[in-house]
């Protein structure tokens, strides 16, 4: 049972919301509210374990987008970050989409403002614009294709070799694709605040202490880390590879939230989070961690904070997402 010594929580406008009864079992209350509201709870692998454990669907950006596209629920509670909830709303313009904390952002999305992106695009006329899903709805609306780390290789390879590709906003994923496919692209110079923090120096030291451990890395990591990886893939790819492998020890270079599902799926194996350069919890996404079980409960109880987008943006951003889903 989860007990909460918590007072009322203000919403983004500063309005005080009704407090949570500290005697409530939040897991039971969330289950009740999901049933009452015909709601689905989608949670990214990077969420805290207590949120993952009450979610209806746990996945990476592609899996959650696919789940959002297929759901028959009336309410989508998205335990992730802002661009993920935006994607769910774009796919479900007539449904209620709530995000437990509206301030749960993304360094990649924040580092690619739509006005600067539009100016960058204008400098390269007649190019095909491929944007990583970690971007705002406004940037999606300016794109030809949206990709995730699960399908980026396939979608980029789908585009004719005679086309110039603009790839945004993650330079590391873009550089990885260039190397993998042997195809030069024009890259927006953005990066993920979590994945850029993994330390090559500390990873070498960790490998020395665990010589049998294999390194599993997300392509958002810096090239110095990727060159040490035994496997490079999306969050789901990393999870599946670790489960299927006959080996027993792995160093995981992505956000540490994924370790919860890895340990549940393969409790006999050892999963070691890759260390950041600084002596901090920098391998945890501060944006993802803004969501809490309490906020999930409040979002389902109050159906706030809601994610709303203007109709023209919903329409414009839908096209490149649909192209992604059709190729996935």
Protein Blocks (a to p, Z undefined) as FASTA:
>chain_A
ZZddddddddfkopacddddfkbcfklmmmmmmmmnopacdddfkbcfklmmmpfbdcdf
klmmmmmmmpcbfbdcddddfklmmmmmmmmmmbccddfblklccfklmmmcfklmmmmm
mmmghiacdddfkbcfklmmmpmbdcdfklmmmmmmmpcfkbccdddfbfklmmmmmmmn
opacddddbddfklmmpcfklmmmmmmmmmmbccdddfkbcfklmmmpcbdcdfklmmmm
mmmpmbfbdcddddfklmmmmmmmmmmbccdddddfbdcfklbcfklmmpcfklmmmmmm
nopacddddfklmmmmmmmmmmmmmmZZ
